[in-house]
Amino acid sequence: MKIILIMVAFLAVLGGTYYFVNLSKSTTTTTTTVKQFVWDFDMDYLQHITLSLPKDNLSESFLKHDDKYFYFDVTDGTKVDMQRWGGGIPLLLSGPGAERLISQDTTDDQLKEYGFDNPNLTAKLTLDDGTVYEVQVGDSNPTLEYYYTRLVGSRNVYTVDKSWYEVISGIVTNPPYVPATFIVEKPTLSSSQISVGGTVIVSTRVTNTGDLSGNYDVNLKINGDIVQTKTVTLAALANQVVTFNVSESTAGSYVVSIDTRTATFVVK
């Protein structure tokens, strides 16, 4: 069951590219050889994750909170972007399937040859009972299709598909912060009625609920037509009031809209 779930999670995270685990491979018409896991635990027990790219001097750490979601493990750390994280990352970290067992009883010199003296990636995976899995990903193989991988303390060296490495290292190089996400409040008017040639001030508050800064175009429509646009740049969790001055030379009723929120004023 786990290996099926891993394939589904991997496809979701990687967007349908080559999956890194097969369920099995037949050797005869009556026997089946199942690929090994480099390590294996239930993803629900994963409590703390530290991923590092030593060559790039980059690292990220994540901690599961009581709500069962992972958060950046820093003071007041925010929840990870579930569009990128979902259940896929914990599942992938709970144990990749090995393409091959390359070496057993590997010597220290051989470990260096596989790149473990200066690994591309290290992972420290702590379960809720205190069990720790320390992982190293060394060099790629000569065809660049796989990466040498091992558990620290083990002399067994495996290869895993490069896609697994790319997804996990991508969590460090492009951390799963919630992108800039904007909420626009219902517009308010300085007056619901003005004289011909008079001015009504239209105001709205724009809030960035994401973890990253971003730009947002606030389009003011009058009776369905865009008449003014203002661009705001907001830091994470910041907000700003945006105002427009509107004047009409013809008497009538006018519908103001910003996004899908509307208000009405009358010109007499």
TORVO-834981 format. One line per 3 residues: for each residue z, x, y of N, C-alpha, C. Coordinates in steps of 0.05 Angstrom, whole numbers, plus 5000, padded with zeros to 4 digits. Example, Ala and Ser with C-alpha at 12.3 -4.5 7.8 and 13.67 -1.06 7.14 Angstrom:
5156,5264,4886,5156,5246,4910,5156,5264,4934 | 5142,5257,4955,5143,5273,4979,5157,5258,5001
//
This chain:
5000,5017,4976,5000,5000,5000,5000,5017,5025 | 5017,5039,5025,5019,5055,5049,4992,5068,5056 | 4977,5077,5036,4953,5091,5043,4932,5072,5054
4933,5046,5046,4915,5026,5057,4922,5022,5086 | 4948,5019,5092,4958,5015,5119,4950,5039,5137 | 4952,5063,5126,4945,5087,5141,4915,5086,5149
4898,5078,5131,4870,5077,5137,4865,5057,5159 | 4878,5034,5158,4875,5014,5178,4884,5024,5205 | 4908,5037,5206,4919,5047,5231,4902,5069,5242
4892,5086,5224,4875,5108,5234,4849,5098,5247 | 4837,5078,5234,4813,5067,5245,4818,5054,5272 | 4841,5041,5275,4848,5029,5301,4853,5050,5322
4867,5071,5315,4873,5092,5335,4848,5108,5343 | 4832,5114,5323,4809,5132,5328,4784,5117,5335 | 4785,5091,5335,4762,5075,5343,4740,5074,5322
4748,5076,5296,4728,5072,5275,4714,5097,5265 | 4723,5121,5275,4711,5145,5264,4722,5152,5237 | 4712,5174,5226,4718,5181,5199,4748,5180,5192
4755,5164,5171,4783,5163,5164,4791,5186,5146 | 4817,5193,5148,4826,5218,5135,4838,5216,5108 | 4840,5191,5098,4852,5188,5072,4835,5169,5055
4830,5176,5030,4818,5157,5011,4839,5148,4992 | 4835,5124,4982,4854,5113,4963,4855,5130,4937 | 4832,5136,4927,4831,5151,4902,4802,5160,4897
4799,5178,4878,4773,5188,4871,4771,5190,4840 | 4753,5176,4828,4751,5175,4799,4741,5202,4788 | 4754,5211,4767,4745,5235,4753,4731,5229,4727
4738,5207,4715,4723,5197,4691,4722,5167,4694 | 4710,5154,4675,4708,5125,4675,4735,5112,4670 | 4754,5127,4660,4780,5115,4652,4804,5126,4667
4800,5149,4682,4823,5161,4696,4817,5163,4726 | 4838,5163,4742,4836,5165,4771,4855,5186,4782 | 4846,5203,4800,4863,5223,4812,4869,5214,4841
4894,5210,4847,4902,5201,4873,4910,5225,4891 | 4900,5225,4915,4906,5248,4933,4935,5249,4939 | 4945,5273,4943,4973,5277,4950,4977,5273,4979
5003,5266,4986,5011,5266,5014,5024,5294,5020 | 5018,5304,5043,5031,5329,5051,5061,5325,5054 | 5068,5303,5065,5096,5293,5065,5094,5263,5065
5116,5249,5060,5115,5220,5057,5142,5208,5062 | 5143,5190,5082,5167,5174,5086,5159,5147,5098 | 5177,5128,5098,5172,5101,5109,5172,5103,5140
5151,5095,5153,5149,5098,5182,5171,5083,5196 | 5182,5062,5184,5203,5046,5197,5228,5063,5201 | 5231,5084,5186,5255,5101,5189,5252,5123,5210
5228,5126,5220,5223,5147,5240,5238,5140,5266 | 5254,5159,5276,5272,5154,5299,5265,5171,5323 | 5257,5196,5318,5253,5215,5340,5229,5233,5333
5212,5237,5353,5187,5252,5349,5185,5273,5370 | 5181,5298,5362,5175,5319,5381,5149,5333,5372 | 5129,5332,5390,5103,5344,5384,5098,5366,5404
5089,5389,5394,5084,5412,5411,5057,5425,5405 | 5044,5434,5426,5020,5451,5423,5027,5478,5434 | 5037,5496,5417,5047,5522,5427,5027,5538,5443
5001,5537,5434,4981,5554,5448,4976,5544,5476 | 4981,5518,5481,4976,5507,5508,5002,5503,5523 | 5024,5510,5511,5051,5507,5523,5056,5478,5532
5048,5460,5515,5052,5431,5520,5069,5418,5499 | 5084,5399,5506,5100,5384,5486,5107,5356,5497 | 5112,5338,5479,5121,5311,5486,5141,5303,5465
5161,5287,5474,5181,5277,5456,5185,5247,5460 | 5190,5233,5437,5192,5204,5438,5216,5195,5421 | 5229,5175,5431,5253,5165,5418,5251,5135,5414
5258,5125,5390,5258,5097,5385,5284,5084,5395 | 5281,5063,5411,5304,5049,5422,5312,5026,5404 | 5333,5012,5412,5343,4990,5396,5323,4967,5393
5304,4965,5412,5284,4944,5410,5262,4951,5390 | 5265,4975,5377,5246,4984,5357,5220,4996,5368 | 5219,4998,5395,5196,5011,5408,5202,5040,5414
5181,5056,5415,5185,5084,5423,5182,5087,5453 | 5199,5104,5464,5199,5110,5493,5196,5141,5496 | 5186,5149,5519,5186,5178,5526,5215,5187,5527
5221,5209,5513,5249,5218,5511,5256,5236,5535 | 5258,5223,5558,5267,5235,5582,5285,5215,5596 | 5299,5224,5617,5317,5206,5631,5300,5182,5642
5309,5158,5636,5295,5134,5644,5266,5133,5635 | 5262,5145,5611,5234,5146,5600,5223,5118,5595 | 5198,5114,5600,5185,5089,5597,5175,5085,5569
5170,5060,5562,5158,5054,5536,5130,5064,5534 | 5122,5073,5511,5095,5083,5507,5075,5060,5510 | 5051,5067,5517,5030,5047,5519,5023,5036,5491
5029,5011,5486,5026,5000,5460,4996,4997,5452 | 4978,4996,5472,4950,4995,5466,4941,5021,5452 | 4953,5043,5459,4947,5069,5446,4965,5075,5423
4989,5066,5424,5009,5074,5404,5010,5054,5381 | 5015,5029,5387,5017,5008,5366,5036,5017,5344 | 5029,5010,5319,5043,5021,5296,5028,5044,5284
5005,5051,5297,4987,5071,5285,4998,5099,5285 | 5010,5107,5308,5020,5135,5310,5044,5139,5291 | 5064,5122,5290,5086,5126,5270,5075,5127,5242
5055,5110,5236,5045,5110,5209,5030,5136,5202 | 5014,5145,5221,5000,5171,5216,5020,5194,5213 | 5042,5193,5228,5062,5214,5226,5079,5212,5201
5079,5189,5188,5095,5186,5164,5084,5200,5140 | 5060,5212,5142,5050,5228,5120,5021,5226,5117 | 5006,5247,5124,4977,5247,5120,4970,5254,5091
4948,5242,5082,4938,5250,5056,4924,5277,5057 | 4929,5293,5036,4917,5320,5035,4889,5319,5024 | 4871,5333,5037,4844,5336,5026,4845,5354,5001
4860,5376,5004,4864,5395,4982,4890,5409,4984 | 4902,5416,4961,4924,5435,4960,4911,5462,4958 | 4913,5478,4980,4899,5504,4982,4913,5526,4967
4940,5526,4970,4955,5549,4960,4984,5540,4954 | 4994,5551,4932,5022,5548,4925,5035,5575,4925 | 5061,5576,4929,5076,5602,4930,5062,5621,4949
5054,5611,4972,5039,5627,4992,5057,5649,5004 | 5047,5673,5005,5062,5695,5017,5062,5693,5047 | 5080,5708,5060,5082,5709,5089,5055,5718,5101
5043,5738,5089,5018,5748,5099,4996,5727,5097 | 4996,5712,5076,4977,5690,5073,4981,5668,5093 | 5007,5662,5098,5013,5642,5119,5002,5650,5146
5003,5676,5152,4992,5685,5177,4961,5682,5177 | 4949,5687,5154,4920,5684,5152,4912,5655,5158 | 4929,5636,5150,4923,5607,5155,4930,5598,5183
4942,5617,5199,4947,5610,5227,4975,5599,5232 | 4993,5601,5213,5020,5590,5217,5039,5607,5233 | 5031,5632,5238,5047,5649,5256,5044,5641,5285
5022,5627,5291,5017,5617,5318,5003,5590,5315 | 5017,5570,5307,5004,5544,5299,4992,5530,5323 | 4972,5514,5317,4960,5497,5337,4978,5474,5344
4993,5464,5325,5011,5441,5330,5036,5443,5313 | 5058,5436,5325,5083,5433,5309,5094,5405,5314 | 5107,5394,5294,5119,5368,5296,5147,5368,5283
5166,5357,5298,5193,5354,5287,5197,5324,5286 | 5200,5313,5261,5202,5285,5257,5230,5279,5245 | 5246,5264,5260,5273,5259,5252,5276,5229,5244
5287,5224,5220,5291,5197,5211,5318,5187,5220 | 5323,5161,5217,5348,5150,5226,5372,5158,5210 | 5368,5170,5187,5391,5180,5171,5395,5210,5176
5381,5221,5195,5384,5250,5202,5365,5269,5187 | 5350,5259,5168,5331,5275,5154,5310,5285,5174 | 5303,5311,5172,5284,5323,5190,5260,5334,5175
5236,5328,5183,5212,5340,5173,5200,5357,5195 | 5197,5383,5190,5185,5401,5209,5158,5409,5198 | 5137,5405,5215,5110,5407,5206,5095,5428,5223
5078,5443,5210,5061,5462,5225,5032,5456,5217 | 5015,5457,5238,4986,5455,5233,4974,5482,5243 | 4962,5497,5225,4952,5523,5231,4923,5522,5241
4907,5541,5231,4879,5542,5240,4862,5521,5225 | 4837,5518,5235,4818,5501,5220,4805,5518,5199 | 4794,5505,5179,4780,5519,5158,4753,5529,5168
4739,5546,5154,4713,5557,5164,4693,5536,5172 | 4692,5513,5159,4673,5493,5167,4682,5475,5190 | 4706,5479,5199,4717,5465,5222,4722,5435,5216
4722,5428,5190,4726,5400,5182,4755,5393,5177 | 4771,5413,5171,4799,5408,5163,4817,5428,5177 | 4843,5422,5176,4863,5440,5187,4884,5446,5165
4893,5471,5165,4914,5479,5146,4940,5468,5156 | 4955,5456,5138,4980,5442,5145,5001,5447,5124 | 5026,5449,5133,5048,5453,5114,5074,5443,5127
5093,5438,5109,5120,5433,5118,5135,5460,5120 | 5150,5463,5142,5165,5488,5145,5185,5489,5122 | 5186,5513,5110,5204,5517,5087,5190,5514,5060
5166,5503,5061,5150,5500,5037,5129,5522,5036 | 5122,5530,5012,5101,5550,5008,5075,5538,5001 | 5074,5511,5000,5049,5497,4994,5033,5493,5020
5007,5500,5019,4990,5496,5042,4968,5476,5034 | 4964,5457,5051,4944,5436,5047,4924,5436,5069 | 4902,5422,5065,4884,5416,5087,4884,5386,5092
4883,5379,5118,4881,5351,5126,4856,5349,5144 | 4844,5325,5145,4820,5322,5161,4826,5327,5190 | 4806,5339,5204,4810,5346,5232,4816,5322,5249
4807,5298,5241,4812,5274,5257,4841,5268,5260 | 4857,5273,5239,4886,5269,5240,4897,5288,5261 | 4889,5313,5261,4899,5332,5281,4891,5323,5309
4866,5315,5312,4857,5307,5339,4872,5283,5350 | 4878,5264,5333,4894,5241,5343,4922,5249,5351 | 4935,5264,5334,4963,5272,5339,4965,5291,5363
4947,5311,5365,4948,5329,5387,4941,5314,5413 | 4924,5293,5411,4917,5278,5435,4940,5263,5447 | 4961,5258,5432,4985,5246,5443,4999,5265,5462
4995,5291,5458,5007,5311,5475,4990,5317,5499 | 4964,5321,5495,4946,5328,5517,4941,5304,5535 | 4942,5280,5524,4938,5256,5540,4960,5236,5533
4984,5240,5543,5007,5224,5535,5002,5194,5539 | 5014,5177,5521,5009,5149,5522,5025,5134,5543 | 5021,5141,5568,5033,5126,5590,5018,5100,5594
5032,5080,5603,5019,5055,5609,5002,5060,5634 | 4976,5054,5634,4959,5059,5657,4966,5041,5680 | 4956,5048,5703,4960,5031,5727,4952,5003,5721
4970,4984,5725,4965,4956,5720,4975,4940,5744 | 4958,4924,5755,4964,4911,5781,4968,4881,5778 | 4989,4872,5793,4995,4844,5795,4992,4836,5825
4977,4815,5830,4972,4806,5857,4985,4779,5861 | 5003,4777,5881,5017,4752,5886,4999,4732,5900 | 5007,4707,5900,4993,4686,5913,4992,4692,5943
4969,4689,5956,4967,4695,5985,4984,4675,6001 | 4995,4686,6023,5010,4669,6042,4995,4670,6069 | 4998,4648,6084,4984,4646,6110,5004,4645,6132
4996,4657,6155,5014,4656,6178,5015,4628,6190 | 4994,4612,6184,4993,4585,6193,4974,4569,6175 | 4979,4544,6170,4961,4528,6154,4941,4514,6171
4943,4517,6198,4925,4504,6216,4921,4521,6241 | 4895,4525,6249,4889,4541,6273,4867,4527,6288 | 4864,4536,6313,4842,4526,6329,4817,4542,6324
4794,4530,6331,4768,4544,6328,4770,4571,6344 | 4763,4593,6331,4765,4619,6344,4792,4632,6342 | 4812,4617,6332,4838,4628,6328,4839,4646,6303
4862,4658,6298,4865,4677,6276,4888,4668,6258 | 4883,4670,6232,4904,4666,6212,4908,4692,6197 | 4932,4700,6193,4938,4725,6178,4943,4718,6149
4927,4729,6131,4930,4725,6102,4944,4749,6090 | 4965,4745,6076,4981,4767,6064,4984,4763,6034 | 4985,4785,6020,4991,4785,5991,5005,4811,5984
5021,4810,5963,5034,4834,5954,5022,4843,5928 | 5015,4869,5927,5003,4881,5903,5024,4900,5890 | 5028,4897,5865,5048,4914,5851,5035,4928,5827
5040,4954,5825,5031,4969,5802,5054,4970,5782 | 5050,4957,5759,5071,4956,5739,5068,4978,5718 | 5047,4995,5721,5042,5016,5702,5059,5041,5707
5055,5061,5690,5069,5087,5693,5053,5107,5709 | 5028,5102,5714,5011,5120,5728,5001,5108,5755 | 4995,5125,5774,4984,5115,5799,4956,5106,5796
4946,5090,5815,4919,5080,5813,4910,5066,5838 | 4885,5060,5839,4873,5046,5862,4866,5018,5854 | 4868,5000,5873,4860,4972,5868,4846,4961,5892
4823,4947,5887,4808,4934,5908,4818,4905,5911 | 4828,4899,5935,4838,4872,5940,4815,4858,5955 | 4803,4839,5942,4781,4824,5953,4791,4797,5965
4785,4792,5990,4791,4767,6002,4766,4749,6002 | 4769,4726,5991,4747,4707,5990,4753,4683,6008 | 4734,4674,6022,4735,4649,6036,4714,4630,6025
4724,4607,6015,4706,4588,6002,4688,4601,5981 | 4699,4620,5966,4685,4632,5944,4669,4657,5950 | 4666,4664,5976,4651,4687,5984,4670,4710,5992
4664,4734,5983,4680,4757,5992,4673,4764,6021 | 4694,4764,6037,4690,4769,6066,4703,4795,6075 | 4724,4804,6060,4737,4829,6067,4747,4842,6041
4748,4869,6041,4759,4884,6018,4777,4906,6029 | 4800,4909,6017,4817,4932,6024,4826,4945,5998 | 4825,4972,5997,4833,4987,5974,4861,4998,5978
4878,4994,5958,4905,5005,5960,4909,5025,5938 | 4924,5046,5943,4932,5066,5924,4962,5064,5920 | 4970,5059,5895,4998,5054,5890,5008,5073,5868
5031,5085,5873,5044,5101,5852,5056,5082,5831 | 5065,5094,5809,5077,5078,5788,5100,5061,5798 | 5099,5035,5791,5120,5016,5798,5123,5010,5828
5104,5020,5844,5104,5015,5873,5090,4989,5880 | 5096,4979,5904,5082,4955,5913,5076,4957,5943 | 5057,4941,5952,5049,4942,5980,5039,4915,5989
5046,4907,6013,5036,4882,6025,5009,4888,6038 | 4989,4873,6032,4962,4876,6043,4956,4852,6061 | 4947,4856,6085,4942,4834,6104,4912,4834,6113
4903,4811,6118,4876,4807,6129,4877,4788,6153 | 4862,4793,6173,4859,4775,6196,4834,4759,6193 | 4836,4732,6193,4814,4715,6188,4810,4697,6212
4785,4695,6222,4779,4677,6244,4754,4662,6237 | 4754,4635,6243,4730,4618,6237,4722,4604,6263 | 4696,4602,6266,4684,4589,6291,4676,4560,6286
4680,4550,6262,4672,4523,6256,4696,4508,6245 | 4700,4484,6255,4721,4467,6245,4717,4460,6216 | 4739,4457,6201,4737,4449,6173,4760,4460,6157
4759,4455,6131,4780,4464,6113,4769,4488,6098 | 4786,4509,6096,4778,4534,6084,4797,4542,6061 | 4785,4550,6039,4801,4559,6016,4801,4589,6015
4825,4601,6017,4828,4630,6015,4836,4636,5986 | 4823,4657,5975,4830,4665,5948,4831,4695,5946 | 4850,4705,5931,4853,4733,5924,4858,4734,5894
4841,4747,5880,4840,4744,5851,4836,4714,5845 | 4854,4703,5829,4852,4674,5822,4872,4657,5838 | 4887,4670,5856,4907,4655,5871,4896,4645,5897
4902,4621,5905,4889,4608,5928,4910,4597,5948 | 4900,4593,5972,4915,4579,5993,4894,4566,6011 | 4902,4546,6027,4883,4532,6044,4893,4530,6073
4874,4533,6092,4881,4528,6120,4859,4511,6132 | 4865,4499,6154,4847,4481,6168,4842,4491,6196 | 4816,4490,6204,4808,4497,6231,4801,4472,6246
4813,4468,6270,4808,4444,6286,4797,4452,6313
//
